[in-house]
Amino acid sequence: MKNPNDGFLRGRLRSLKFAFRGVWRLITKEDSIKAQLCVAVFATVLGVYFNISNTEWMLQFIVIGLVLVAEAVNTAIEEVADFIHPDFHVKIGLIKDIAAGAPTFAAIISLIIAGFIYIPKINLLF
Ligand SMILES: Nc1ncnc2c1ncn2[C@@H]1O[C@H](COP(=O)(O)OP(=O)(O)OP(=O)(O)O)[C@@H](O)[C@H]1O
């Protein structure tokens, strides 16, 4: 919540503190984020192993970020949905299904990018 006594800089720093609290919460408590971070570490190891180019690194980090952002937004929507309506409701189910579509889109795009980067390199091994 905004403190009216905060100046611009103090307000921004406070917001940053809350944002990092959110990041810490996602990393330590959310299994979906933990799983995506494991995939990100695996992709980074693959990138080092195959010595991918700077452009490929950038694309890889963009899709890793895309997936993490989509997972974080999905988690926030799930939290809001559970807060406003903890019981079963068809509409809550629909909202959660749609929200889950965001990281799924991101994951499909990241698989396509991974295919473009790694399939030619893996083919060279055989
Ligand atoms: N309150 C509810 N009412 C109706 N359907 C629900 C409700 N809660 C969950 N669902 C259904 O169950 C699915 C999974 O919901 P849940 O909240 O467990 O998300 P999840 O994706 O399994 O969670 P996580 O991201 O933590 O793995 C939803 O997409 C929705 O179809």
PDBQT file of the ligand as one rigid body, heavy atoms in Angstrom, charges set to zero:
ROOT
HETATM    1  N1  LIG A 201     -12.499 -23.320  -6.743  1.00  0.00    +0.000 N 
HETATM    2  C1  LIG A 201     -12.514 -24.026  -7.886  1.00  0.00    +0.000 A 
HETATM    3  N2  LIG A 201     -13.652 -24.168  -8.556  1.00  0.00    +0.000 NA
HETATM    4  C2  LIG A 201     -13.683 -24.869  -9.722  1.00  0.00    +0.000 A 
HETATM    5  N3  LIG A 201     -12.607 -25.452 -10.281  1.00  0.00    +0.000 NA
HETATM    6  C3  LIG A 201     -11.421 -25.319  -9.674  1.00  0.00    +0.000 A 
HETATM    7  C4  LIG A 201     -11.311 -24.606  -8.434  1.00  0.00    +0.000 A 
HETATM    8  N4  LIG A 201     -10.024 -24.648  -8.042  1.00  0.00    +0.000 NA
HETATM    9  C5  LIG A 201      -9.385 -25.330  -8.993  1.00  0.00    +0.000 A 
HETATM   10  N5  LIG A 201     -10.202 -25.727  -9.965  1.00  0.00    +0.000 N 
HETATM   11  C6  LIG A 201      -9.829 -26.502 -11.181  1.00  0.00    +0.000 C 
HETATM   12  O1  LIG A 201      -8.648 -27.223 -10.898  1.00  0.00    +0.000 OA
HETATM   13  C7  LIG A 201      -7.589 -26.787 -11.746  1.00  0.00    +0.000 C 
HETATM   14  C8  LIG A 201      -6.306 -26.754 -10.965  1.00  0.00    +0.000 C 
HETATM   15  O2  LIG A 201      -6.423 -25.757  -9.969  1.00  0.00    +0.000 OA
HETATM   16  P1  LIG A 201      -5.282 -25.444  -8.929  1.00  0.00    +0.000 P 
HETATM   17  O3  LIG A 201      -5.658 -24.246  -8.148  1.00  0.00    +0.000 OA
HETATM   18  O4  LIG A 201      -4.968 -26.693  -8.172  1.00  0.00    +0.000 OA
HETATM   19  O5  LIG A 201      -4.125 -25.052  -9.939  1.00  0.00    +0.000 OA
HETATM   20  P2  LIG A 201      -2.799 -25.834 -10.288  1.00  0.00    +0.000 P 
HETATM   21  O6  LIG A 201      -2.447 -25.388 -11.674  1.00  0.00    +0.000 OA
HETATM   22  O7  LIG A 201      -2.922 -27.298 -10.033  1.00  0.00    +0.000 OA
HETATM   23  O8  LIG A 201      -1.896 -25.187  -9.194  1.00  0.00    +0.000 OA
HETATM   24  P3  LIG A 201      -0.323 -24.959  -9.214  1.00  0.00    +0.000 P 
HETATM   25  O9  LIG A 201      -0.087 -23.844 -10.199  1.00  0.00    +0.000 OA
HETATM   26  O10 LIG A 201      -0.052 -24.588  -7.802  1.00  0.00    +0.000 OA
HETATM   27  O11 LIG A 201       0.275 -26.286  -9.646  1.00  0.00    +0.000 OA
HETATM   28  C9  LIG A 201      -8.028 -25.411 -12.281  1.00  0.00    +0.000 C 
HETATM   29  O12 LIG A 201      -7.421 -25.087 -13.523  1.00  0.00    +0.000 OA
HETATM   30  C10 LIG A 201      -9.533 -25.589 -12.370  1.00  0.00    +0.000 C 
HETATM   31  O13 LIG A 201      -9.886 -26.266 -13.562  1.00  0.00    +0.000 OA
ENDROOT
TORSDOF 0
